[in-house]
Amino acid sequence: MLLQENAALDLLLTRRSQPAHTLVDPAPDAGALETILTAAVRVPDHGKLAPWRFITVLGAARAVLGERLTAIIEAKDGPLDPSRRDQELARFARAPLVVIVVSCASEHPKIPVWEQELSAGAVCMNLLHAAQAMGFAGQWLTGWPAYDAEALGILGVRAGERVAGFVHLGTASQPPVERPRPQVAELVTEWHGA
């Protein structure tokens, strides 16, 4: 079967992350971001629980967050070498906008936590697709702040919640580099019932 020309399919087949440090202004403005997030939440959501939410970090708040996270690391590990310190200070300032996707999964009598967490992952992916469809670029990252209790508190992540991803958004300053992809035929087995 031949693939027909289709913009949505082409977007999926050519999707590529753009390294956060190569993202520049403009970032999605408030209207564009609302559209992107509206598309992001159109994911499978068994039970209609909406087990996710968003925290945005932009403007001067990016540097403030970097300073606070750097203070956490230095309080635990002592002074950082200049290179690592610069890296931590810039962690959330690399891109013009960071959308923190928070998984709010909780125990439910019918919907397993795992399904709710997968839904949050789907939100991250839809967010990237929607941003690309609107002419922006992005990268889905995590890193130590996604798993550190003190960092989560600073971010506003509540008890029982988890960070599904820090999605960095902006405009690509250079073309993305393609990387080798797995051969689908090597990933597929057919179940025969035997």
C-alpha positions in Angstrom: 0.0 0.0 0.0 1.4 3.4 -1.0 1.3 6.2 1.5 -0.7 9.1 0.2 0.5 12.7 0.5 -0.7 13.7 4.0 0.6 16.7 6.1 -0.2 15.0 9.4 1.5 11.8 8.5 4.5 13.7 7.1 4.8 15.6 10.4 4.8 12.3 12.3 7.3 10.7 9.9 9.7 13.6 10.1 9.3 14.6 13.7 12.6 15.4 15.3 13.6 16.8 18.7 15.5 20.1 18.6 18.2 20.4 21.2 16.9 22.9 23.9 20.1 25.0 23.7 19.4 25.7 20.0 15.9 27.0 20.6 15.5 30.8 20.4 12.7 33.4 20.4 10.0 33.6 19.5 8.4 31.0 21.7 4.7 30.3 21.4 2.7 33.3 22.6 -0.3 32.9 24.9 -2.7 32.2 22.1 -0.4 29.7 20.4 0.4 28.0 23.7 -3.3 27.6 24.5 -3.7 25.9 21.1 -0.7 23.7 21.7 -1.9 22.7 25.1 -5.5 22.1 23.8 -4.0 19.7 21.3 -1.7 18.1 23.9 -4.6 17.0 26.1 -6.4 15.2 23.3 -4.9 11.9 24.3 -6.3 8.5 25.5 -7.6 9.1 29.0 -9.3 6.1 30.4 -12.0 7.2 32.8 -11.7 10.8 31.7 -9.6 11.6 34.7 -7.3 14.2 33.1 -4.4 12.9 35.2 -2.0 15.7 34.2 -1.5 19.4 34.5 1.0 22.1 33.3 3.4 24.5 34.8 5.0 27.1 32.5 8.4 28.7 33.0 9.3 31.7 30.8 11.0 35.1 30.9 13.0 36.0 34.0 11.5 33.1 35.9 13.8 30.7 34.0 16.9 32.3 35.5 15.4 32.4 39.0 14.6 28.7 38.8 18.1 28.0 37.6 19.5 29.8 40.6 17.3 28.0 43.1 18.1 24.6 41.6 21.8 25.3 41.6 21.5 26.2 45.3 19.9 22.8 45.9 22.8 21.0 44.2 25.5 23.1 46.0 23.8 22.5 49.3 24.0 18.8 48.8 27.3 18.4 46.9 29.3 21.5 47.8 30.4 24.2 45.3 30.2 23.1 41.6 33.0 23.5 39.1 32.3 26.6 36.9 31.2 24.5 33.9 28.6 22.4 35.9 27.4 25.6 37.7 26.8 27.3 34.4 25.0 24.2 33.1 22.7 24.2 36.2 22.0 27.9 36.1 21.0 27.6 32.4 19.0 24.4 32.8 15.6 26.1 32.3 17.0 29.1 30.3 18.1 27.2 27.3 14.8 27.6 25.5 12.4 30.6 25.7 9.6 28.5 27.2 9.5 25.4 29.3 6.2 23.5 29.8 6.4 21.2 32.8 4.0 18.3 32.2 3.0 17.0 35.6 1.5 13.5 36.0 -1.3 13.6 38.6 -1.9 9.8 38.6 -3.7 8.4 41.6 -5.2 5.2 42.8 -8.5 4.5 41.2 -10.8 1.5 41.5 -10.9 0.9 37.7 -8.1 2.8 36.0 -4.5 1.6 36.9 -1.9 4.3 37.8 0.2 3.0 34.9 -2.5 3.9 32.4 -2.7 7.4 33.9 1.0 7.8 33.6 1.0 6.6 30.0 -1.6 9.3 29.3 0.8 11.9 30.7 3.5 10.7 28.4 1.1 10.9 25.5 0.4 14.6 26.5 4.1 15.3 26.2 4.2 13.8 22.7 1.1 15.6 21.5 2.6 18.8 22.9 5.7 18.3 20.7 3.6 17.4 17.7 1.3 20.4 18.1 4.3 22.8 18.6 5.9 21.5 15.4 2.7 21.7 13.5 2.5 25.4 14.5 6.1 26.1 13.3 7.9 25.8 16.6 10.4 23.2 17.8 10.9 21.5 21.1 12.7 18.9 23.2 11.2 16.7 25.9 13.7 16.3 28.8 13.8 15.3 32.4 17.0 15.3 34.5 17.6 15.3 38.2 15.0 18.1 39.0 12.3 15.7 37.9 13.3 13.2 40.7 14.5 15.4 43.5 12.0 16.1 46.3 13.3 19.6 47.1 13.4 20.6 43.4 9.9 19.3 42.9 8.7 21.5 45.8 10.3 24.6 44.2 8.6 23.7 40.9 5.2 23.5 42.6 4.8 19.7 42.0 2.5 18.4 44.8 2.8 15.3 46.9 1.9 12.2 44.9 2.6 14.0 41.5 5.5 13.3 39.2 7.1 15.2 36.4 6.4 13.5 33.1 8.6 15.9 31.2 10.1 19.4 30.9 9.2 20.3 27.3 11.4 23.1 26.1 9.8 25.2 23.3 10.9 27.9 20.9 12.0 28.5 17.4 14.7 26.3 15.8 17.9 28.2 15.2 19.3 25.5 13.0 17.9 22.4 11.2 17.5 19.3 13.4 20.0 16.5 12.9 18.5 13.2 11.9 19.6 10.1 13.9 19.4 6.5 13.1 16.0 5.0 13.7 15.1 1.4 14.5 14.1 -0.9 11.8 10.4 -1.6 12.4 10.7 -5.1 11.1 13.1 -6.0 13.9 10.6 -4.8 16.5 7.6 -6.7 15.3 6.6 -10.3 16.1 3.3 -11.9 15.2 1.5 -13.8 17.8 0.1 -17.1 16.4 -1.6 -18.5 19.4 0.7 -21.5 19.8 
